[in-house]
Amino acid sequence: MKPYQGGEEMLKLKERRKELGMTQGQLALKTGLAKGYISDLETGRRNNPSLAVMEKIAKALKCKIGDIF
C-alpha cells in the first residue's frame, strides 16, 4: 500500500463522513482520535496517517481503506 499523500484523497474522507451524516466530533469518538486530527487529515495538514489510524477510520465509516485514502 502506498503512503497516503493528502490532496484529492482528503476529499474522499470528508465526503464519506458527510454521506453518513457524521460530524468530525462523532468520527473522533468512534475512532478514539482527536477531532483536530480528523480535521487535519481532511484538510491535508496531516498527510501520513499510520495503517492503524486508516483502519480505525475506515471501520468507523463502514468502508475499505482504499475508498477514502
C-alpha positions in Angstrom: 0.0 0.0 0.0 1.4 3.4 -0.9 1.6 6.1 1.7 -1.3 8.5 2.0 -0.4 11.7 0.1 -3.3 14.0 1.0 -4.7 16.2 -1.7 -7.7 14.7 -3.6 -7.9 11.7 -1.2 -8.7 14.0 1.7 -11.9 14.9 0.0 -12.9 11.2 -0.1 -12.6 11.0 3.7 -14.7 14.1 4.2 -17.3 13.1 1.6 -17.8 9.7 3.1 -18.1 11.1 6.6 -20.8 13.6 5.3 -22.6 10.8 3.4 -23.1 9.1 6.7 -24.3 12.3 8.3 -21.4 12.2 10.7 -19.6 15.2 12.2 -15.9 15.3 12.8 -16.6 15.0 16.5 -18.7 11.9 16.0 -16.0 10.3 13.9 -13.4 11.2 16.5 -15.5 9.5 19.2 -15.9 6.4 17.1 -12.2 6.1 16.3 -10.7 7.3 19.6 -8.8 10.0 17.6 -8.8 13.7 18.3 -11.3 15.9 16.4 -8.4 18.1 15.4 -6.6 15.2 14.0 -9.6 14.3 11.8 -9.8 17.9 10.7 -6.1 17.9 9.8 -6.5 14.8 7.7 -9.4 16.2 5.9 -7.6 19.5 5.1 -4.3 17.9 4.2 -2.4 19.5 7.2 -1.6 15.9 8.1 -0.9 13.6 5.2 0.7 10.4 6.5 -1.6 8.5 8.9 -0.5 5.1 10.1 -2.1 2.0 8.9 -3.8 1.6 12.3 -5.3 5.0 12.0 -6.5 4.4 8.5 -8.1 1.1 9.6 -9.9 2.8 12.5 -11.3 5.5 10.3 -12.4 3.0 7.5 -14.1 0.8 10.1 -16.0 3.8 11.6 -17.0 4.9 8.1 -18.0 1.4 7.1 -15.8 1.3 4.0 -12.4 0.0 2.8 -9.2 1.9 3.4 -8.8 2.4 -0.4 -12.2 4.0 -0.6 -11.1 7.0 1.5 -7.3 7.1 1.4 
